Amino acid sequence: MDEYTTYPSGLRLSGRRVVVVGGGQVAQRRVPHLIAAGADVHVVSPQVTPAIEGMVGSAEVTWHRRGFEETDLDEAWYVVAATDDRAVNEQVSDAAEARRVFCVRSDDATRATAWTPAVGRHAGVTVAVLGQREPRRSAAVRDEILEGLREGTIVARHQRDRSAGVVLVGGGPGDPELMTVAGRRALVEADVVVADRLAPRELLGELPADVELIDVAKLPRGRSARQEEINRVIVERALAGKRVVRFKGGDSFVFGRGFEEVIACREAGVPVTVVPGLTSSVAVPAVAGIPVTHRGVAHELTIVSGHLPPGHAESQVNWAAIGALSGTVVLMMAVENAPRIATALVAGGRAGSTPVAVVCEGTMPGERTVLATLDTLPARLEEESVRPPAVIVVGEVVRVAHPRHFA
């Protein structure tokens, strides 16, 4: 048998004293996991990294600001020797051995009585991989297993969460790679998926054949007000014992009418949870290389729905006030009304020379950016045949991202 064959075991460290000797980068990586396990963490070191010092300041860790003493291990259940001094680490492991306390060594695993596995968690399952002192291999295997769990290729569907209810999932700006892990997991666990047009469509093709897919973009508009019909569908399916995912683009609570669906579920007594998504108002400019804030340039960000034009009786937007602002303005659902919005912003005080970027089909294969100013925006939209979906960024941050164009 291999000299270093290990016996796997899960440690329950909640409320138990764990000592980390050393305050450098290795300790910084180990301490958060110990905190997450509920351990009573004591760091022994003359100095610690700023990150560990922050944990001390938030009372998550006790810091003994000195060198190691053997009595530090009294009453300890687990020890991590993580200094850059081999002699100190040897002293720690000897003291741990004398007290029959398992000790991890950062410098020499062969001298340790315990090894730290590559750990990951998914849906209540903890995955721990030990690759015979090959940490990169351990991490790679762990990641493969977690990916399989998240995408449903390892755990059989009968083992998933089958509780009835509604989960609102924000799908992000469109690229499936930008979908959150929690959102993907919710899709795997769904019996019914009620999807918007802007939800990442590739992920819908990965749904198992027995999942009911309802495309709300195709709901008959004449049957009832469309949002009311969506509310009815998700509540009806949930009350029938189904696990329903309401799948949207971006984030459900940023111009997604998500809270109307939350209210409908609560009124019907249906359990409802929310999985946030990357909002397109920030993510799309970021992917296009445009910061929505920048030190010394823009310290404020205003996100506005442009689905109604300025002056519309139902519009609640004060375009004059927005025009008087100096920071970044991000316009959503505004392609059709952009010319009138540009005029209103200039009338409110914004310079007609203010840079504008129109990011079309952000994060998708057809992504492109059209540059303009408030004065030239109407003409540029027509010249470039801009069609929705697009995110419009107004402000000096566009000049920061494209200095040559706006020189």
C-alpha positions as CSV (number, residue, x, y, z in Angstrom):
1,M,0.0,0.0,0.0
2,D,1.2,3.5,-0.8
3,E,2.8,5.2,2.2
4,Y,0.6,8.2,1.7
5,T,-2.8,6.5,1.3
6,T,-5.3,8.5,3.1
7,Y,-8.6,7.8,4.9
8,P,-11.2,10.4,3.8
9,S,-13.4,11.9,6.5
10,G,-15.6,15.0,6.8
11,L,-14.7,17.2,9.8
12,R,-17.4,19.1,11.7
13,L,-15.5,22.1,12.9
14,S,-18.4,24.3,13.9
15,G,-17.6,26.1,17.2
16,R,-14.3,24.2,17.5
17,R,-10.9,25.8,17.9
18,V,-8.8,25.7,14.7
19,V,-5.3,27.2,14.8
20,V,-3.6,28.6,11.6
21,V,0.0,29.4,12.2
22,G,1.2,32.0,9.6
23,G,-0.5,35.0,8.2
24,G,0.6,35.0,4.5
25,Q,-1.0,34.0,1.2
26,V,-1.4,30.3,2.1
27,A,-3.3,31.2,5.3
28,Q,-5.4,33.7,3.4
29,R,-6.6,30.9,1.1
30,R,-7.3,28.5,4.0
31,V,-9.0,30.8,6.5
32,P,-12.2,31.6,4.6
33,H,-13.1,27.9,4.2
34,L,-12.6,27.4,7.9
35,I,-14.8,30.4,8.7
36,A,-17.4,29.0,6.3
37,A,-17.3,25.7,8.3
38,G,-18.1,27.6,11.4
39,A,-14.8,27.0,13.1
40,D,-13.4,29.2,15.9
41,V,-10.4,30.3,13.9
42,H,-7.2,31.5,15.7
43,V,-4.4,32.9,13.5
44,V,-0.9,33.0,15.1
45,S,1.5,35.3,13.3
46,P,3.5,38.5,13.8
47,Q,2.0,39.9,10.6
48,V,-1.0,39.0,8.5
49,T,-2.2,40.0,5.0
50,P,-4.7,42.9,4.6
51,A,-7.4,40.4,3.7
52,I,-6.9,38.4,7.0
53,E,-6.7,41.7,8.9
54,G,-10.1,42.5,7.5
55,M,-11.5,39.2,8.8
56,V,-10.0,40.1,12.2
57,G,-11.7,43.5,12.0
58,S,-15.1,41.9,11.3
59,A,-14.6,39.5,14.3
60,E,-14.5,36.4,12.1
61,V,-11.0,35.5,13.2
62,T,-8.9,35.9,16.4
63,W,-5.4,37.1,15.8
64,H,-2.5,36.4,18.1
65,R,0.0,38.9,17.0
66,R,3.2,37.1,17.8
67,G,5.2,34.0,17.1
68,F,4.0,30.4,17.6
69,E,3.9,28.9,21.1
70,E,3.1,25.2,21.7
71,T,0.3,26.1,24.1
72,D,-1.5,27.7,21.1
73,L,-2.6,24.2,20.3
74,D,-4.2,23.5,23.6
75,E,-7.9,22.6,23.1
76,A,-7.4,22.7,19.3
77,W,-9.1,20.3,17.0
78,Y,-7.3,21.0,13.8
79,V,-4.1,22.9,12.9
80,V,-2.7,24.4,9.7
81,A,1.1,25.1,9.7
82,A,1.4,27.8,7.0
83,T,4.5,29.8,7.6
84,D,7.4,30.2,5.3
85,D,9.8,29.0,8.0
86,R,10.3,25.2,7.8
87,A,11.6,25.1,11.4
88,V,8.5,26.8,12.7
89,N,6.2,24.5,10.7
90,E,8.2,21.5,12.1
91,Q,7.6,22.9,15.6
92,V,3.9,23.2,15.0
93,S,3.5,19.7,13.6
94,D,5.5,18.2,16.5
95,A,3.3,20.0,19.0
96,A,0.2,18.8,17.2
97,E,1.5,15.2,17.2
98,A,2.1,15.4,20.9
99,R,-1.5,16.5,21.4
100,R,-2.9,14.0,18.8
101,V,-4.3,16.9,16.7
102,F,-4.3,16.5,13.0
103,C,-2.0,19.0,11.3
104,V,-1.8,20.3,7.7
105,R,1.6,21.4,6.4
106,S,1.9,24.0,3.6
107,D,5.6,23.3,3.0
108,D,5.9,19.5,3.1
109,A,2.8,17.3,2.8
110,T,4.9,14.2,3.6
111,R,5.4,15.6,7.1
112,A,1.7,16.3,7.7
113,T,-0.9,14.2,9.4
114,A,-3.7,15.6,7.2
115,W,-4.0,17.0,3.7
116,T,-6.4,19.7,2.5
117,P,-8.5,18.4,-0.4
118,A,-9.8,20.5,-3.3
119,V,-13.3,21.2,-2.1
120,G,-16.4,22.4,-3.9
121,R,-20.1,22.4,-3.0
122,H,-23.3,22.0,-5.0
123,A,-26.9,21.7,-3.9
124,G,-26.0,20.4,-0.4
125,V,-23.3,18.0,-1.7
126,T,-19.7,18.6,-0.7
127,V,-17.1,17.3,-3.2
128,A,-13.5,16.8,-1.8
129,V,-10.8,15.4,-4.0
130,L,-7.3,14.3,-2.9
131,G,-4.9,13.7,-5.8
132,Q,-2.0,12.1,-3.9
133,R,-0.3,15.4,-3.2
134,E,-1.0,16.8,-6.7
135,P,-3.1,19.9,-6.0
136,R,-3.6,20.9,-9.6
137,R,-4.9,17.5,-10.5
138,S,-7.2,17.5,-7.5
139,A,-8.6,20.9,-8.4
140,A,-9.1,19.8,-12.1
141,V,-11.0,16.6,-11.0
142,R,-13.1,18.6,-8.5
143,D,-14.1,21.1,-11.2
144,E,-15.1,18.4,-13.6
145,I,-17.3,16.8,-11.0
146,L,-18.9,20.1,-10.0
147,E,-19.6,21.0,-13.6
148,G,-21.3,17.7,-14.1
149,L,-23.4,18.2,-11.0
150,R,-24.4,21.7,-12.0
151,E,-25.4,20.7,-15.5
152,G,-27.2,17.6,-14.4
153,T,-24.9,15.1,-16.2
154,I,-23.8,13.3,-13.0
155,V,-26.7,13.4,-10.6
156,A,-29.8,11.7,-11.9
157,R,-32.8,13.9,-12.3
158,H,-34.8,11.9,-9.7
159,Q,-32.3,13.2,-7.1
160,R,-32.9,16.9,-7.9
161,D,-35.0,19.2,-5.8
162,R,-38.6,18.4,-6.8
163,S,-40.4,20.8,-4.4
164,A,-43.2,22.7,-6.1
165,G,-42.9,26.5,-6.4
166,V,-41.5,29.2,-8.7
167,V,-37.9,30.3,-9.2
168,L,-37.3,33.6,-10.9
169,V,-34.0,33.2,-12.8
170,G,-32.1,36.1,-14.4
171,G,-30.3,34.7,-17.4
172,G,-27.9,37.6,-17.9
173,P,-27.2,39.5,-21.0
174,G,-27.5,36.6,-23.5
175,D,-24.2,34.7,-23.6
176,P,-24.8,31.4,-21.8
177,E,-21.3,31.6,-20.4
178,L,-22.4,34.6,-18.3
179,M,-25.3,32.7,-16.7
180,T,-24.9,32.1,-13.0
181,V,-24.2,28.7,-11.5
182,A,-27.4,29.0,-9.4
183,G,-29.4,29.9,-12.5
184,R,-28.1,26.8,-14.4
185,R,-28.9,24.6,-11.4
186,A,-32.5,26.0,-11.3
187,L,-33.0,25.1,-15.0
188,V,-31.7,21.5,-14.3
189,E,-34.3,21.1,-11.5
190,A,-37.2,22.5,-13.4
191,D,-40.4,20.7,-14.4
192,V,-41.6,23.8,-16.4
193,V,-39.6,26.7,-17.9
194,V,-41.5,29.9,-18.8
195,A,-39.0,31.8,-21.0
196,D,-38.7,35.3,-22.4
197,R,-37.4,36.1,-25.9
198,L,-34.2,37.6,-24.4
199,A,-33.4,34.6,-22.1
200,P,-30.2,32.8,-23.3
201,R,-31.8,30.6,-26.0
202,E,-29.0,28.0,-26.2
203,L,-29.7,26.8,-22.7
204,L,-33.3,26.0,-23.6
205,G,-32.1,23.5,-26.1
206,E,-30.3,21.7,-23.3
207,L,-33.5,21.1,-21.3
208,P,-34.5,17.4,-20.9
209,A,-37.3,16.3,-23.2
210,D,-39.8,15.9,-20.3
211,V,-39.5,19.6,-19.3
212,E,-42.4,21.7,-20.4
213,L,-41.2,24.8,-22.2
214,I,-43.5,27.8,-22.5
215,D,-42.4,30.6,-24.7
216,V,-44.1,33.7,-23.4
217,A,-43.1,35.7,-26.4
218,K,-45.7,33.6,-28.2
219,L,-48.5,33.9,-25.8
220,P,-51.7,35.3,-27.5
221,R,-51.8,39.0,-26.7
222,G,-55.6,39.1,-27.0
223,R,-56.4,36.5,-24.4
224,S,-55.5,38.9,-21.6
225,A,-52.9,41.5,-20.6
226,R,-49.6,39.6,-21.3
227,Q,-48.1,40.0,-17.8
228,E,-51.3,38.8,-16.2
229,E,-51.3,35.8,-18.4
230,I,-47.7,35.0,-17.4
231,N,-48.6,35.3,-13.8
232,R,-51.5,33.0,-14.3
233,V,-49.4,30.4,-16.0
234,I,-46.6,30.2,-13.4
235,V,-49.1,30.1,-10.5
236,E,-51.2,27.5,-12.2
237,R,-48.3,25.2,-12.9
238,A,-46.9,25.6,-9.4
239,L,-50.2,24.9,-7.7
240,A,-50.3,21.7,-9.8
241,G,-47.2,20.6,-8.0
242,K,-44.6,21.6,-10.6
243,R,-41.3,23.3,-10.0
244,V,-41.5,26.3,-12.3
245,V,-38.6,28.4,-13.6
246,R,-39.5,31.9,-14.9
247,F,-36.5,32.5,-17.2
248,K,-35.7,36.1,-18.2
249,G,-32.8,38.0,-19.8
250,G,-30.7,40.2,-17.6
251,D,-32.0,40.4,-14.1
252,S,-35.6,39.9,-13.1
253,F,-35.8,43.0,-11.0
254,V,-34.2,45.5,-13.5
255,F,-37.1,46.3,-16.0
256,G,-38.1,42.7,-15.9
257,R,-41.4,43.0,-14.0
258,G,-40.1,40.3,-11.8
259,F,-41.6,41.6,-8.6
260,E,-45.1,41.6,-10.1
261,E,-44.6,37.8,-10.5
262,V,-43.4,37.6,-6.9
263,I,-46.5,39.4,-5.7
264,A,-48.7,37.1,-7.8
265,C,-47.1,34.0,-6.3
266,R,-47.3,35.3,-2.7
267,E,-51.0,36.1,-3.2
268,A,-51.6,32.6,-4.4
269,G,-49.6,31.0,-1.6
270,V,-47.0,29.7,-4.0
271,P,-43.4,29.5,-2.7
272,V,-41.2,31.8,-4.7
273,T,-37.4,32.4,-4.8
274,V,-35.1,34.6,-6.8
275,V,-31.9,33.9,-8.6
276,P,-30.3,37.2,-9.7
277,G,-28.8,37.6,-13.1
278,L,-26.1,39.9,-14.5
279,T,-28.1,43.0,-15.5
280,S,-27.5,43.9,-19.2
281,S,-27.4,47.6,-18.3
282,V,-23.9,47.0,-16.7
283,A,-22.8,43.7,-18.2
284,V,-23.3,44.6,-21.9
285,P,-21.2,47.9,-21.7
286,A,-18.5,46.0,-19.7
287,V,-18.2,43.3,-22.3
288,A,-18.0,46.0,-25.0
289,G,-15.1,47.6,-23.1
290,I,-17.1,50.6,-21.7
291,P,-17.0,51.3,-18.0
292,V,-20.2,52.8,-16.6
293,T,-18.2,54.6,-13.9
294,H,-14.6,55.8,-14.0
295,R,-12.6,57.6,-11.4
296,G,-12.4,61.3,-12.1
297,V,-14.9,61.0,-15.0
298,A,-18.2,59.6,-13.8
299,H,-19.2,59.0,-10.2
300,E,-22.9,58.5,-10.8
301,L,-24.9,56.0,-12.9
302,T,-28.5,56.4,-14.0
303,I,-30.3,53.5,-15.7
304,V,-33.5,54.5,-17.5
305,S,-36.1,52.6,-19.5
306,G,-36.7,54.2,-22.8
307,H,-39.6,52.1,-24.0
308,L,-41.9,55.2,-23.8
309,P,-40.9,58.4,-25.5
310,P,-40.5,61.7,-23.7
311,G,-43.8,63.4,-23.3
312,H,-45.8,60.2,-23.3
313,A,-48.8,60.4,-21.0
314,E,-47.7,57.2,-19.1
315,S,-44.0,58.0,-18.8
316,Q,-42.8,58.7,-15.3
317,V,-39.3,59.7,-16.4
318,N,-38.1,63.2,-15.8
319,W,-35.9,63.6,-18.9
320,A,-35.1,67.3,-18.0
321,A,-33.7,66.2,-14.7
322,I,-31.7,63.4,-16.3
323,G,-30.3,65.8,-18.9
324,A,-29.0,68.0,-16.1
325,L,-26.9,65.2,-14.7
326,S,-23.2,64.9,-15.5
327,G,-22.7,61.2,-14.9
328,T,-23.4,58.1,-17.1
329,V,-26.9,57.4,-18.4
330,V,-27.7,53.9,-19.6
331,L,-30.8,53.6,-21.7
332,M,-32.6,50.2,-22.0
333,M,-35.3,49.3,-24.5
334,A,-34.7,52.7,-26.1
335,V,-33.7,52.1,-29.8
336,E,-37.1,53.2,-31.2
337,N,-37.3,56.3,-29.0
338,A,-33.6,57.2,-28.9
339,P,-33.8,60.3,-31.3
340,R,-36.5,61.9,-29.1
341,I,-34.6,61.0,-25.9
342,A,-31.4,62.5,-27.2
343,T,-33.4,65.8,-28.0
344,A,-34.8,65.7,-24.5
345,L,-31.4,65.2,-22.8
346,V,-30.0,68.2,-24.7
347,A,-33.0,70.3,-23.8
348,G,-32.4,69.4,-20.2
349,G,-28.8,70.7,-20.3
350,R,-26.6,67.8,-21.6
351,A,-24.2,69.0,-24.4
352,G,-25.0,67.8,-27.9
353,S,-21.4,66.7,-28.2
354,T,-21.8,64.2,-25.3
355,P,-20.4,60.8,-26.5
356,V,-22.8,57.9,-27.0
357,A,-22.3,54.2,-27.6
358,V,-25.0,51.9,-28.9
359,V,-24.1,48.3,-28.1
360,C,-26.2,46.0,-30.3
361,E,-26.8,42.4,-29.4
362,G,-24.4,42.6,-26.5
363,T,-22.4,39.4,-25.6
364,M,-24.0,37.6,-28.6
365,P,-22.2,36.6,-31.9
366,G,-23.6,39.6,-33.7
367,E,-22.4,42.2,-31.1
368,R,-21.3,45.5,-32.5
369,T,-20.9,49.0,-31.2
370,V,-22.1,52.1,-32.9
371,L,-20.5,55.4,-31.8
372,A,-22.2,58.8,-31.9
373,T,-23.0,61.9,-30.0
374,L,-26.3,63.1,-28.8
375,D,-26.5,65.4,-31.8
376,T,-25.6,62.7,-34.3
377,L,-27.4,59.8,-32.7
378,P,-30.6,59.8,-34.8
379,A,-28.6,59.8,-38.1
380,R,-26.2,57.1,-36.8
381,L,-29.0,54.8,-35.8
382,E,-30.4,55.1,-39.3
383,E,-27.1,54.8,-41.1
384,E,-26.2,51.6,-39.2
385,S,-29.7,50.1,-39.3
386,V,-29.7,49.6,-35.6
387,R,-32.5,47.3,-34.3
388,P,-33.2,46.0,-30.8
389,P,-31.9,44.6,-28.6
390,A,-29.3,47.3,-27.8
391,V,-28.0,49.1,-24.8
392,I,-27.3,52.8,-25.2
393,V,-24.6,54.4,-23.0
394,V,-24.5,58.2,-22.8
395,G,-21.6,60.0,-21.1
396,E,-17.9,60.8,-20.9
397,V,-17.1,57.1,-20.1
398,V,-17.7,56.4,-23.8
399,R,-14.8,58.8,-24.6
400,V,-12.7,57.0,-22.0
401,A,-13.3,53.7,-23.8
402,H,-12.9,55.2,-27.4
403,P,-10.4,58.1,-27.0
404,R,-9.4,58.1,-30.7
405,H,-12.9,58.4,-32.0
406,F,-13.8,61.3,-29.7
407,A,-10.4,63.1,-29.8
